[in-house]
Amino acid sequence: MTDVELVLDAKADLGEGAIWHARRGLLYWVDINAGFLHVFEPKNGKDDAYRIGEDVGTVVPRVASSERPYESVMLALRRGFAAFRFDAAKAYVVADPERDIPANRFNDGKCDPAGRFWAGTMPEGPGGVPDGGRLYCLYPDLHVEVKETGIRCSNGIAWSLDHRTMYYIDTPSMEIWAYNYDLETGAIWDRRVVVRVPKNEGYPDGMTIDREGMLWVAHWDGWQVVRWNPKTGRKICSVKVPAARVTSCAFGGKNLDELYITTARTGIKAEALRKQPHAGGVFRVLPGVSGLEAFEFAG
């Protein structure tokens, strides 16, 4: 494993949602609080930022279609699920399942192997119910289903290599959960704990999976990304990051053997920031293992 490298000194307030779009060779990521979608091109270091106009929790690629002669991605916004067209530089809300819960906002999410978009919510601000978040699934026909309730801070999500298990993180639980998962219907059941995260490791945040079936988890206030074995619950190794608030990670590059890492600087006092001047940046490391292509939204 090589040392971590700063590839973009973005100074994002709340960088999140890293995901590699293999077809385009680009890294998508978001700055939630600032309301920006970012598109980073590693070969030239160019980072294009698109102002969304509201909190944007995460981004996922979307399948190419002859019916859509333009590039687009899907977003999870404060207001719900949306399609973003690059040609118009505009987001179009397609489903808002929590229009009656203004204290909640959408956070992290990913597409499953069948092309469904999973994203969850978290309470934020006055009037929020501490465990009032939910995990939702947007199907390709644009209907939405509630998959889990009683969530405090919906975060990382990934699927096993055989597509029979879904892994999920509700950050304050300090656990990684596993569910049985039905690829055909998107049903999940039989929740159990596969990893219990010690408090000194930091809070589990964004997550991805490698080709060996191991989970890579960004740890908020942990200064690291940790590789966890979901079969044993044990920590395998970690990537030290020069920023405390590590938020998400994604395998990218031509061979999917580069791990991209987003970080945040929100809530960090000026004195502490002097010790981590690149907080809010995007980092990269060669972890010695490769990942999988991100699943795209099929709708």
Contacts in CASP RR format, 6 or more apart in sequence:
PFRMAT RR
TARGET T0000
AUTHOR 0000-0000-0000
METHOD contacts of the structure
MODEL  1
MTDVELVLDAKADLGEGAIWHARRGLLYWVDINAGFLHVFEPKNGKDDAY
RIGEDVGTVVPRVASSERPYESVMLALRRGFAAFRFDAAKAYVVADPERD
IPANRFNDGKCDPAGRFWAGTMPEGPGGVPDGGRLYCLYPDLHVEVKETG
IRCSNGIAWSLDHRTMYYIDTPSMEIWAYNYDLETGAIWDRRVVVRVPKN
EGYPDGMTIDREGMLWVAHWDGWQVVRWNPKTGRKICSVKVPAARVTSCA
FGGKNLDELYITTARTGIKAEALRKQPHAGGVFRVLPGVSGLEAFEFAG
1 237 0 8 1.000
1 239 0 8 1.000
1 285 0 8 1.000
1 286 0 8 1.000
1 287 0 8 1.000
1 288 0 8 1.000
2 285 0 8 1.000
2 286 0 8 1.000
3 285 0 8 1.000
4 239 0 8 1.000
4 240 0 8 1.000
4 241 0 8 1.000
4 242 0 8 1.000
4 261 0 8 1.000
4 283 0 8 1.000
4 284 0 8 1.000
4 285 0 8 1.000
5 283 0 8 1.000
5 284 0 8 1.000
5 285 0 8 1.000
6 242 0 8 1.000
6 278 0 8 1.000
6 281 0 8 1.000
6 282 0 8 1.000
6 283 0 8 1.000
7 40 0 8 1.000
7 42 0 8 1.000
7 45 0 8 1.000
7 260 0 8 1.000
7 282 0 8 1.000
7 283 0 8 1.000
7 284 0 8 1.000
8 40 0 8 1.000
8 45 0 8 1.000
8 47 0 8 1.000
8 281 0 8 1.000
8 282 0 8 1.000
9 278 0 8 1.000
9 281 0 8 1.000
10 31 0 8 1.000
10 38 0 8 1.000
10 47 0 8 1.000
10 280 0 8 1.000
10 281 0 8 1.000
10 282 0 8 1.000
11 265 0 8 1.000
11 278 0 8 1.000
11 279 0 8 1.000
11 280 0 8 1.000
11 281 0 8 1.000
12 31 0 8 1.000
12 34 0 8 1.000
12 38 0 8 1.000
12 262 0 8 1.000
12 263 0 8 1.000
12 264 0 8 1.000
12 265 0 8 1.000
12 280 0 8 1.000
12 281 0 8 1.000
13 31 0 8 1.000
13 32 0 8 1.000
13 33 0 8 1.000
13 34 0 8 1.000
13 264 0 8 1.000
13 265 0 8 1.000
13 266 0 8 1.000
13 280 0 8 1.000
14 31 0 8 1.000
14 32 0 8 1.000
14 33 0 8 1.000
14 34 0 8 1.000
14 247 0 8 1.000
14 264 0 8 1.000
14 266 0 8 1.000
15 29 0 8 1.000
15 30 0 8 1.000
15 31 0 8 1.000
15 32 0 8 1.000
15 247 0 8 1.000
15 248 0 8 1.000
15 262 0 8 1.000
15 263 0 8 1.000
15 264 0 8 1.000
15 280 0 8 1.000
15 281 0 8 1.000
16 29 0 8 1.000
16 30 0 8 1.000
16 31 0 8 1.000
16 32 0 8 1.000
16 57 0 8 1.000
16 58 0 8 1.000
16 107 0 8 1.000
16 108 0 8 1.000
16 206 0 8 1.000
16 247 0 8 1.000
16 248 0 8 1.000
16 262 0 8 1.000
16 264 0 8 1.000
17 28 0 8 1.000
17 29 0 8 1.000
17 30 0 8 1.000
17 57 0 8 1.000
17 58 0 8 1.000
17 59 0 8 1.000
17 108 0 8 1.000
17 109 0 8 1.000
17 206 0 8 1.000
17 247 0 8 1.000
17 248 0 8 1.000
17 250 0 8 1.000
17 262 0 8 1.000
18 27 0 8 1.000
18 28 0 8 1.000
18 29 0 8 1.000
18 248 0 8 1.000
18 249 0 8 1.000
18 250 0 8 1.000
18 260 0 8 1.000
18 261 0 8 1.000
18 262 0 8 1.000
18 282 0 8 1.000
19 27 0 8 1.000
19 28 0 8 1.000
19 29 0 8 1.000
19 58 0 8 1.000
19 59 0 8 1.000
19 60 0 8 1.000
19 61 0 8 1.000
19 110 0 8 1.000
19 250 0 8 1.000
19 294 0 8 1.000
20 26 0 8 1.000
20 27 0 8 1.000
20 28 0 8 1.000
20 250 0 8 1.000
20 251 0 8 1.000
20 252 0 8 1.000
20 253 0 8 1.000
20 256 0 8 1.000
20 260 0 8 1.000
20 293 0 8 1.000
20 294 0 8 1.000
21 27 0 8 1.000
21 28 0 8 1.000
21 61 0 8 1.000
21 73 0 8 1.000
21 294 0 8 1.000
22 252 0 8 1.000
22 256 0 8 1.000
22 293 0 8 1.000
22 294 0 8 1.000
23 61 0 8 1.000
23 64 0 8 1.000
24 61 0 8 1.000
24 71 0 8 1.000
25 41 0 8 1.000
25 42 0 8 1.000
25 253 0 8 1.000
26 39 0 8 1.000
26 40 0 8 1.000
26 41 0 8 1.000
27 39 0 8 1.000
27 40 0 8 1.000
27 41 0 8 1.000
27 42 0 8 1.000
27 250 0 8 1.000
27 252 0 8 1.000
27 260 0 8 1.000
27 282 0 8 1.000
28 37 0 8 1.000
28 38 0 8 1.000
28 39 0 8 1.000
28 40 0 8 1.000
28 59 0 8 1.000
28 60 0 8 1.000
28 61 0 8 1.000
28 73 0 8 1.000
29 38 0 8 1.000
29 40 0 8 1.000
29 59 0 8 1.000
29 248 0 8 1.000
29 260 0 8 1.000
29 262 0 8 1.000
29 282 0 8 1.000
30 36 0 8 1.000
30 37 0 8 1.000
30 38 0 8 1.000
30 56 0 8 1.000
30 57 0 8 1.000
30 58 0 8 1.000
30 59 0 8 1.000
30 75 0 8 1.000
31 38 0 8 1.000
31 49 0 8 1.000
31 56 0 8 1.000
32 55 0 8 1.000
32 56 0 8 1.000
32 57 0 8 1.000
32 107 0 8 1.000
33 55 0 8 1.000
33 266 0 8 1.000
35 51 0 8 1.000
35 52 0 8 1.000
35 53 0 8 1.000
35 54 0 8 1.000
35 55 0 8 1.000
35 56 0 8 1.000
36 49 0 8 1.000
36 50 0 8 1.000
36 51 0 8 1.000
36 52 0 8 1.000
36 56 0 8 1.000
37 49 0 8 1.000
37 50 0 8 1.000
37 52 0 8 1.000
37 56 0 8 1.000
37 59 0 8 1.000
37 73 0 8 1.000
37 75 0 8 1.000
37 84 0 8 1.000
38 47 0 8 1.000
38 48 0 8 1.000
38 49 0 8 1.000
38 50 0 8 1.000
39 47 0 8 1.000
39 48 0 8 1.000
39 50 0 8 1.000
40 46 0 8 1.000
40 47 0 8 1.000
40 282 0 8 1.000
41 47 0 8 1.000
42 253 0 8 1.000
42 284 0 8 1.000
50 84 0 8 1.000
50 86 0 8 1.000
50 89 0 8 1.000
52 75 0 8 1.000
52 77 0 8 1.000
52 84 0 8 1.000
52 91 0 8 1.000
54 77 0 8 1.000
54 78 0 8 1.000
54 79 0 8 1.000
55 77 0 8 1.000
55 78 0 8 1.000
55 105 0 8 1.000
55 106 0 8 1.000
56 75 0 8 1.000
56 76 0 8 1.000
56 77 0 8 1.000
56 78 0 8 1.000
57 75 0 8 1.000
57 76 0 8 1.000
57 77 0 8 1.000
57 78 0 8 1.000
57 105 0 8 1.000
57 106 0 8 1.000
57 107 0 8 1.000
57 108 0 8 1.000
57 109 0 8 1.000
57 119 0 8 1.000
58 75 0 8 1.000
58 76 0 8 1.000
58 106 0 8 1.000
58 107 0 8 1.000
58 108 0 8 1.000
58 109 0 8 1.000
58 110 0 8 1.000
58 119 0 8 1.000
59 73 0 8 1.000
59 74 0 8 1.000
59 75 0 8 1.000
59 76 0 8 1.000
59 84 0 8 1.000
60 73 0 8 1.000
60 74 0 8 1.000
60 109 0 8 1.000
60 110 0 8 1.000
60 111 0 8 1.000
60 117 0 8 1.000
60 294 0 8 1.000
60 295 0 8 1.000
60 296 0 8 1.000
60 297 0 8 1.000
61 73 0 8 1.000
61 74 0 8 1.000
61 111 0 8 1.000
61 294 0 8 1.000
61 296 0 8 1.000
61 297 0 8 1.000
62 72 0 8 1.000
62 73 0 8 1.000
62 74 0 8 1.000
62 83 0 8 1.000
62 296 0 8 1.000
62 297 0 8 1.000
62 299 0 8 1.000
63 115 0 8 1.000
63 296 0 8 1.000
63 297 0 8 1.000
63 298 0 8 1.000
63 299 0 8 1.000
65 299 0 8 1.000
70 85 0 8 1.000
70 86 0 8 1.000
70 87 0 8 1.000
70 88 0 8 1.000
71 85 0 8 1.000
71 86 0 8 1.000
71 87 0 8 1.000
72 83 0 8 1.000
72 84 0 8 1.000
72 85 0 8 1.000
72 86 0 8 1.000
73 83 0 8 1.000
73 84 0 8 1.000
73 86 0 8 1.000
74 81 0 8 1.000
74 82 0 8 1.000
74 83 0 8 1.000
74 84 0 8 1.000
74 111 0 8 1.000
74 117 0 8 1.000
74 138 0 8 1.000
74 297 0 8 1.000
75 81 0 8 1.000
75 82 0 8 1.000
75 83 0 8 1.000
75 84 0 8 1.000
75 91 0 8 1.000
76 82 0 8 1.000
76 106 0 8 1.000
76 107 0 8 1.000
76 108 0 8 1.000
76 109 0 8 1.000
76 117 0 8 1.000
76 119 0 8 1.000
76 120 0 8 1.000
77 91 0 8 1.000
77 93 0 8 1.000
77 106 0 8 1.000
78 105 0 8 1.000
78 106 0 8 1.000
79 93 0 8 1.000
79 96 0 8 1.000
79 99 0 8 1.000
80 93 0 8 1.000
80 95 0 8 1.000
80 96 0 8 1.000
80 97 0 8 1.000
80 98 0 8 1.000
80 106 0 8 1.000
81 93 0 8 1.000
81 94 0 8 1.000
81 95 0 8 1.000
81 96 0 8 1.000
81 106 0 8 1.000
81 117 0 8 1.000
81 119 0 8 1.000
81 136 0 8 1.000
81 138 0 8 1.000
81 144 0 8 1.000
82 91 0 8 1.000
82 92 0 8 1.000
82 93 0 8 1.000
82 94 0 8 1.000
83 91 0 8 1.000
83 92 0 8 1.000
83 94 0 8 1.000
84 90 0 8 1.000
84 91 0 8 1.000
84 92 0 8 1.000
85 92 0 8 1.000
94 138 0 8 1.000
94 142 0 8 1.000
95 138 0 8 1.000
95 142 0 8 1.000
95 143 0 8 1.000
95 144 0 8 1.000
97 134 0 8 1.000
97 136 0 8 1.000
97 144 0 8 1.000
97 146 0 8 1.000
98 104 0 8 1.000
98 121 0 8 1.000
98 134 0 8 1.000
101 121 0 8 1.000
101 132 0 8 1.000
103 123 0 8 1.000
103 124 0 8 1.000
103 125 0 8 1.000
103 126 0 8 1.000
103 127 0 8 1.000
103 128 0 8 1.000
103 129 0 8 1.000
104 121 0 8 1.000
104 122 0 8 1.000
104 123 0 8 1.000
104 124 0 8 1.000
104 128 0 8 1.000
104 132 0 8 1.000
104 133 0 8 1.000
105 121 0 8 1.000
105 122 0 8 1.000
105 124 0 8 1.000
106 119 0 8 1.000
106 120 0 8 1.000
106 121 0 8 1.000
106 154 0 8 1.000
107 119 0 8 1.000
107 120 0 8 1.000
107 121 0 8 1.000
107 122 0 8 1.000
107 153 0 8 1.000
107 154 0 8 1.000
107 155 0 8 1.000
108 119 0 8 1.000
108 120 0 8 1.000
108 154 0 8 1.000
108 155 0 8 1.000
108 156 0 8 1.000
108 157 0 8 1.000
108 205 0 8 1.000
108 206 0 8 1.000
108 248 0 8 1.000
109 117 0 8 1.000
109 118 0 8 1.000
109 119 0 8 1.000
109 120 0 8 1.000
109 154 0 8 1.000
109 156 0 8 1.000
109 157 0 8 1.000
110 117 0 8 1.000
110 118 0 8 1.000
110 119 0 8 1.000
110 156 0 8 1.000
110 157 0 8 1.000
110 158 0 8 1.000
110 294 0 8 1.000
110 295 0 8 1.000
111 117 0 8 1.000
111 118 0 8 1.000
111 294 0 8 1.000
111 295 0 8 1.000
111 296 0 8 1.000
111 297 0 8 1.000
111 298 0 8 1.000
112 118 0 8 1.000
112 137 0 8 1.000
112 159 0 8 1.000
112 166 0 8 1.000
112 181 0 8 1.000
112 183 0 8 1.000
112 186 0 8 1.000
112 295 0 8 1.000
113 159 0 8 1.000
113 163 0 8 1.000
113 183 0 8 1.000
113 295 0 8 1.000
114 183 0 8 1.000
114 184 0 8 1.000
114 186 0 8 1.000
114 295 0 8 1.000
114 298 0 8 1.000
115 140 0 8 1.000
115 295 0 8 1.000
115 296 0 8 1.000
115 297 0 8 1.000
115 298 0 8 1.000
115 299 0 8 1.000
116 137 0 8 1.000
116 138 0 8 1.000
116 139 0 8 1.000
116 140 0 8 1.000
116 186 0 8 1.000
116 297 0 8 1.000
116 298 0 8 1.000
117 137 0 8 1.000
117 138 0 8 1.000
117 297 0 8 1.000
118 135 0 8 1.000
118 136 0 8 1.000
118 137 0 8 1.000
118 138 0 8 1.000
118 147 0 8 1.000
118 157 0 8 1.000
119 135 0 8 1.000
119 136 0 8 1.000
119 138 0 8 1.000
119 154 0 8 1.000
120 133 0 8 1.000
120 134 0 8 1.000
120 135 0 8 1.000
120 136 0 8 1.000
120 151 0 8 1.000
120 154 0 8 1.000
121 132 0 8 1.000
121 133 0 8 1.000
121 134 0 8 1.000
121 136 0 8 1.000
121 151 0 8 1.000
121 154 0 8 1.000
122 133 0 8 1.000
122 151 0 8 1.000
122 152 0 8 1.000
122 153 0 8 1.000
122 154 0 8 1.000
123 129 0 8 1.000
123 130 0 8 1.000
123 131 0 8 1.000
123 132 0 8 1.000
123 133 0 8 1.000
123 152 0 8 1.000
130 152 0 8 1.000
131 150 0 8 1.000
131 151 0 8 1.000
131 152 0 8 1.000
132 149 0 8 1.000
132 150 0 8 1.000
132 151 0 8 1.000
132 152 0 8 1.000
133 149 0 8 1.000
133 150 0 8 1.000
133 151 0 8 1.000
133 152 0 8 1.000
133 154 0 8 1.000
134 146 0 8 1.000
134 147 0 8 1.000
134 148 0 8 1.000
134 149 0 8 1.000
134 150 0 8 1.000
134 151 0 8 1.000
134 154 0 8 1.000
135 146 0 8 1.000
135 147 0 8 1.000
135 148 0 8 1.000
135 149 0 8 1.000
135 151 0 8 1.000
135 154 0 8 1.000
135 168 0 8 1.000
136 144 0 8 1.000
136 145 0 8 1.000
136 146 0 8 1.000
136 147 0 8 1.000
137 144 0 8 1.000
137 145 0 8 1.000
137 147 0 8 1.000
137 186 0 8 1.000
138 144 0 8 1.000
138 297 0 8 1.000
139 145 0 8 1.000
140 297 0 8 1.000
140 298 0 8 1.000
140 299 0 8 1.000
141 299 0 8 1.000
142 299 0 8 1.000
147 188 0 8 1.000
148 168 0 8 1.000
148 188 0 8 1.000
148 191 0 8 1.000
151 170 0 8 1.000
152 170 0 8 1.000
152 171 0 8 1.000
152 172 0 8 1.000
152 173 0 8 1.000
153 170 0 8 1.000
153 171 0 8 1.000
153 172 0 8 1.000
154 170 0 8 1.000
155 169 0 8 1.000
155 170 0 8 1.000
155 171 0 8 1.000
155 204 0 8 1.000
155 205 0 8 1.000
155 206 0 8 1.000
155 207 0 8 1.000
156 167 0 8 1.000
156 168 0 8 1.000
156 169 0 8 1.000
156 204 0 8 1.000
156 205 0 8 1.000
156 206 0 8 1.000
156 207 0 8 1.000
156 217 0 8 1.000
156 248 0 8 1.000
157 166 0 8 1.000
157 167 0 8 1.000
157 168 0 8 1.000
157 169 0 8 1.000
157 207 0 8 1.000
158 166 0 8 1.000
158 167 0 8 1.000
158 207 0 8 1.000
158 208 0 8 1.000
158 209 0 8 1.000
158 215 0 8 1.000
159 165 0 8 1.000
159 166 0 8 1.000
159 167 0 8 1.000
159 181 0 8 1.000
159 209 0 8 1.000
159 295 0 8 1.000
160 166 0 8 1.000
160 167 0 8 1.000
160 181 0 8 1.000
160 209 0 8 1.000
160 213 0 8 1.000
160 230 0 8 1.000
161 209 0 8 1.000
161 211 0 8 1.000
161 213 0 8 1.000
161 292 0 8 1.000
163 181 0 8 1.000
163 183 0 8 1.000
164 180 0 8 1.000
164 181 0 8 1.000
164 183 0 8 1.000
165 178 0 8 1.000
165 179 0 8 1.000
165 180 0 8 1.000
165 181 0 8 1.000
165 230 0 8 1.000
166 178 0 8 1.000
166 179 0 8 1.000
166 180 0 8 1.000
166 181 0 8 1.000
166 188 0 8 1.000
167 176 0 8 1.000
167 177 0 8 1.000
167 178 0 8 1.000
167 194 0 8 1.000
167 207 0 8 1.000
167 209 0 8 1.000
167 215 0 8 1.000
167 230 0 8 1.000
168 176 0 8 1.000
168 177 0 8 1.000
168 178 0 8 1.000
168 179 0 8 1.000
169 175 0 8 1.000
169 176 0 8 1.000
169 177 0 8 1.000
169 204 0 8 1.000
169 205 0 8 1.000
169 206 0 8 1.000
169 207 0 8 1.000
169 217 0 8 1.000
170 177 0 8 1.000
171 203 0 8 1.000
171 204 0 8 1.000
171 205 0 8 1.000
171 220 0 8 1.000
172 203 0 8 1.000
174 196 0 8 1.000
174 197 0 8 1.000
174 198 0 8 1.000
174 199 0 8 1.000
174 203 0 8 1.000
174 204 0 8 1.000
175 193 0 8 1.000
175 195 0 8 1.000
175 196 0 8 1.000
175 197 0 8 1.000
175 204 0 8 1.000
176 193 0 8 1.000
176 194 0 8 1.000
176 195 0 8 1.000
176 197 0 8 1.000
176 204 0 8 1.000
176 207 0 8 1.000
176 215 0 8 1.000
176 217 0 8 1.000
176 228 0 8 1.000
176 230 0 8 1.000
177 191 0 8 1.000
177 192 0 8 1.000
177 193 0 8 1.000
177 194 0 8 1.000
178 191 0 8 1.000
178 192 0 8 1.000
178 193 0 8 1.000
178 194 0 8 1.000
178 230 0 8 1.000
179 188 0 8 1.000
179 189 0 8 1.000
179 190 0 8 1.000
179 191 0 8 1.000
179 192 0 8 1.000
180 188 0 8 1.000
180 189 0 8 1.000
180 190 0 8 1.000
181 187 0 8 1.000
181 188 0 8 1.000
182 188 0 8 1.000
194 230 0 8 1.000
194 231 0 8 1.000
194 233 0 8 1.000
195 204 0 8 1.000
195 215 0 8 1.000
195 228 0 8 1.000
195 230 0 8 1.000
195 233 0 8 1.000
196 233 0 8 1.000
197 203 0 8 1.000
197 204 0 8 1.000
197 217 0 8 1.000
197 219 0 8 1.000
201 219 0 8 1.000
201 222 0 8 1.000
201 224 0 8 1.000
201 226 0 8 1.000
201 235 0 8 1.000
202 219 0 8 1.000
202 220 0 8 1.000
202 221 0 8 1.000
202 222 0 8 1.000
202 224 0 8 1.000
203 219 0 8 1.000
203 220 0 8 1.000
203 221 0 8 1.000
203 222 0 8 1.000
204 217 0 8 1.000
204 218 0 8 1.000
204 219 0 8 1.000
204 220 0 8 1.000
205 217 0 8 1.000
205 218 0 8 1.000
205 219 0 8 1.000
205 220 0 8 1.000
205 246 0 8 1.000
205 247 0 8 1.000
205 248 0 8 1.000
206 217 0 8 1.000
206 218 0 8 1.000
206 247 0 8 1.000
206 248 0 8 1.000
206 249 0 8 1.000
207 215 0 8 1.000
207 216 0 8 1.000
207 217 0 8 1.000
207 218 0 8 1.000
207 249 0 8 1.000
208 215 0 8 1.000
208 216 0 8 1.000
208 249 0 8 1.000
208 250 0 8 1.000
208 251 0 8 1.000
208 291 0 8 1.000
209 215 0 8 1.000
209 216 0 8 1.000
209 291 0 8 1.000
209 292 0 8 1.000
210 216 0 8 1.000
210 227 0 8 1.000
210 251 0 8 1.000
210 287 0 8 1.000
210 289 0 8 1.000
210 290 0 8 1.000
210 291 0 8 1.000
210 292 0 8 1.000
211 289 0 8 1.000
211 290 0 8 1.000
211 291 0 8 1.000
211 292 0 8 1.000
212 289 0 8 1.000
213 230 0 8 1.000
214 227 0 8 1.000
214 228 0 8 1.000
214 229 0 8 1.000
214 230 0 8 1.000
214 236 0 8 1.000
214 289 0 8 1.000
215 227 0 8 1.000
215 228 0 8 1.000
215 229 0 8 1.000
215 230 0 8 1.000
216 225 0 8 1.000
216 226 0 8 1.000
216 227 0 8 1.000
216 228 0 8 1.000
216 249 0 8 1.000
216 259 0 8 1.000
216 287 0 8 1.000
217 225 0 8 1.000
217 226 0 8 1.000
217 227 0 8 1.000
217 228 0 8 1.000
217 249 0 8 1.000
218 225 0 8 1.000
218 246 0 8 1.000
218 247 0 8 1.000
218 248 0 8 1.000
218 249 0 8 1.000
218 261 0 8 1.000
218 262 0 8 1.000
219 225 0 8 1.000
219 226 0 8 1.000
219 246 0 8 1.000
220 244 0 8 1.000
220 245 0 8 1.000
220 246 0 8 1.000
220 247 0 8 1.000
220 264 0 8 1.000
221 244 0 8 1.000
221 245 0 8 1.000
222 244 0 8 1.000
222 246 0 8 1.000
223 240 0 8 1.000
223 241 0 8 1.000
223 242 0 8 1.000
223 243 0 8 1.000
223 244 0 8 1.000
223 246 0 8 1.000
224 238 0 8 1.000
224 239 0 8 1.000
224 240 0 8 1.000
224 241 0 8 1.000
224 246 0 8 1.000
225 238 0 8 1.000
225 239 0 8 1.000
225 241 0 8 1.000
225 246 0 8 1.000
225 249 0 8 1.000
225 259 0 8 1.000
225 261 0 8 1.000
226 235 0 8 1.000
226 236 0 8 1.000
226 237 0 8 1.000
226 238 0 8 1.000
226 239 0 8 1.000
227 235 0 8 1.000
227 236 0 8 1.000
227 237 0 8 1.000
227 238 0 8 1.000
227 287 0 8 1.000
228 234 0 8 1.000
228 235 0 8 1.000
228 236 0 8 1.000
229 235 0 8 1.000
229 236 0 8 1.000
239 259 0 8 1.000
239 261 0 8 1.000
239 285 0 8 1.000
239 287 0 8 1.000
241 261 0 8 1.000
241 263 0 8 1.000
241 283 0 8 1.000
242 276 0 8 1.000
242 278 0 8 1.000
242 283 0 8 1.000
243 263 0 8 1.000
243 264 0 8 1.000
243 265 0 8 1.000
243 276 0 8 1.000
243 278 0 8 1.000
243 279 0 8 1.000
243 280 0 8 1.000
243 281 0 8 1.000
243 283 0 8 1.000
244 268 0 8 1.000
244 272 0 8 1.000
244 276 0 8 1.000
244 279 0 8 1.000
245 263 0 8 1.000
245 264 0 8 1.000
245 265 0 8 1.000
245 266 0 8 1.000
245 268 0 8 1.000
245 279 0 8 1.000
245 280 0 8 1.000
246 261 0 8 1.000
246 262 0 8 1.000
246 263 0 8 1.000
247 262 0 8 1.000
247 263 0 8 1.000
247 264 0 8 1.000
248 261 0 8 1.000
248 262 0 8 1.000
249 259 0 8 1.000
249 260 0 8 1.000
249 261 0 8 1.000
249 262 0 8 1.000
250 259 0 8 1.000
250 260 0 8 1.000
250 294 0 8 1.000
251 257 0 8 1.000
251 258 0 8 1.000
251 259 0 8 1.000
251 260 0 8 1.000
251 290 0 8 1.000
251 291 0 8 1.000
251 292 0 8 1.000
252 258 0 8 1.000
252 259 0 8 1.000
252 260 0 8 1.000
252 291 0 8 1.000
255 290 0 8 1.000
256 290 0 8 1.000
256 291 0 8 1.000
256 292 0 8 1.000
256 293 0 8 1.000
257 286 0 8 1.000
257 287 0 8 1.000
257 288 0 8 1.000
257 289 0 8 1.000
257 290 0 8 1.000
257 291 0 8 1.000
258 284 0 8 1.000
258 285 0 8 1.000
258 286 0 8 1.000
259 284 0 8 1.000
259 285 0 8 1.000
259 286 0 8 1.000
259 287 0 8 1.000
260 282 0 8 1.000
260 283 0 8 1.000
260 284 0 8 1.000
261 282 0 8 1.000
261 283 0 8 1.000
261 284 0 8 1.000
261 285 0 8 1.000
262 280 0 8 1.000
262 281 0 8 1.000
262 282 0 8 1.000
263 278 0 8 1.000
263 279 0 8 1.000
263 280 0 8 1.000
263 281 0 8 1.000
263 282 0 8 1.000
263 283 0 8 1.000
264 279 0 8 1.000
264 280 0 8 1.000
265 273 0 8 1.000
265 276 0 8 1.000
265 279 0 8 1.000
265 280 0 8 1.000
268 276 0 8 1.000
268 279 0 8 1.000
273 279 0 8 1.000
END
